[in-house]
């Protein structure tokens, strides 16, 4: 369970979960709730049934990505910690940001890859077809970039938190916060 070059052992599984959750949010919100598009809605010759089938296969794929990430994470967390490879053993559990940051990065990467490949290169569909579809597509890409950026920032430790933990300074409200 050793971290390689400072990367948390939960990074890759959390990233995978984020990719899958990003796909599920896209499919559930944009395809089903808002009904703005289906997976193949911009391709001529595909009726509603073909689009529903494509959407279902897409949802199954994203669900399997989440399942794979959860199983991968569970496998990583089941390994007994090795003190030399896990220098934080005596400092308690890792902070939530080690899980949430990569999940946000995964969701953002999903949006950017899906937005570039499906919307622009393959032209399978657009976020919201119509007179302003390019603006919607660019907004989707920008949202993906923002999610990725927020995920990267979430991963970074705050200097104040790191300084307080290193000095053993009590948190406001009592207790010590692990770094």
N, C-alpha and C positions, 0 to 999 in steps of 0.2 A: 504494500500500500504506500510505497515511498513516492514522494513528489519528485518529479524530474524537473530540474532547472527551475524550481520554485513554483511549478504548476501543481495545483492541488490534485490529489487522486480522484476527486469527485468532478473535476472540470469536464472531462470528455463525456461521462454519463449525463451530467447536467445539461451540457450543450445538446446532446441527442434528445433529451426530454424537451428542451426548449424548441428544437426544430419541429418535433412532433406536435407540441402544443400550439405552436404558431400555425401549423397546417390545419389543426382542428379548429382554431379560432377563425381562420380564413374560410374554411368550408362551412362551418356552422353559421357564422354571422353573414358572410357575403353570399354564399350559395343558397342557404336555407332560410334564414330569418329575413334578410333584406331582399333576397331573390334577384340580386343585381346581375349575376351571371352564373353559368355552369362551367364546368371544366372545358367543354368543347363548344361553347356558345358562339364563338366567332368563326367557327369552321362550317362552311356550307355542307349540307348533306347529312348532318347529324340531327336526328329528331330528339324530342324531349326524353324518350326512353334511353337512347344512347348517352345523352348527357347525364341522366340519373345514374346509369351504370358507371360511367366514368367518375362521377362525383363519389359514388359508393366505394369504388376501388381506391380513389384518392383518400377518402376518409379511413378506409381500412389500412392503407399504407402509413398514414400519419399515426393512427392508433398503435400500429406495430412499432413505429419509431419510439413512441412514448413507452410502450411495454419493454422494448429492448433497453432503453435508457434506465428504466426503473430496475430491471433485473441486473444490469451492469452495475448500477449504483449499489444495489443490495450485495452483489458479489464483492465489490470493493470494500464495503463497510463490514462484511463478515470476516475479512482477513484479520488475524491478530496483529496488533500494532507492533512494530519493531522499533525499540527506542532510538536506535541509530538512524533509522529512516523516517522517524516520526518525532521530530524534535519538540513538538508541542505537547507531548503526552501529559506532562504535569500541569499544563495550563488550561485543561478542561476542553470542552467541545469547540469545534471550529465555529466561527460566526456564520450567521445565515447568509451573508453576502457571498460566501464561497459556493453556495448552491444557487442562489437567485441570480447572481451576476452572469454565470455561464448560461442559465436558462434564458435570460433576456437576450444575450448574444445569439443564442441559437434561434430564437424567435425572429430577431432582426435579420439574421443571415437567411433564414427561410424566406422572409419577405423580399429581400434583395435578390436572391437567386430566382425565386418564383416570378418576381416582377420583371426581371430582365429576360429570363428564358421564356416563360409562358406568355407574358404580355407583349414583349418587344421583339424577341427573336422568332419564336414559333408562331406568335399571334394566335394562340389558342382561344384567348378571351381577353377582355379588359376588365378592370375593376368595376367600372360602371360605363357600359357602352352608351354612346350618344355624342352630342356635340362637344362635350368637354372631356372626352375619354382620356386624352393624353394628360390632362391636369390631374385626373383621378389616379392614373397610373404613376405619375411622378410623385404624387402625394403618398401613394403606397410605398414607393421606393424610399422616400424621405422618412416615412414612419419607421421603415426597417433600419435605416441608418441611425435614427434617433434611438431606437431600442438597442441597437448594437453599442452605440456610444454610452448610453446609460448603463448597460451591462458591464462595459469595461470600467466605467467610473465606479460602479458598485463594487467591483472586485478590488479596487485599490483601497488600501487601509487609509483611514484618516490620520493625519499627523498627530492630532490631539489624542486620539484613541491610542495610537502606538506609543506616544510619549507617556500617557497616564499608565498604561499597562507596564511599560518598561520600568517606570519609577515606582510601581506599586501604589500609585495614588488612588485613594478611594474615589469611587464615582459619586457624583451628586446623588443624594438619596440613600447612600450607604452601600456597602459591599465593594468588591473589586470586580472589574471587568477584565476578562481574558482578552489578550490581543489578538 
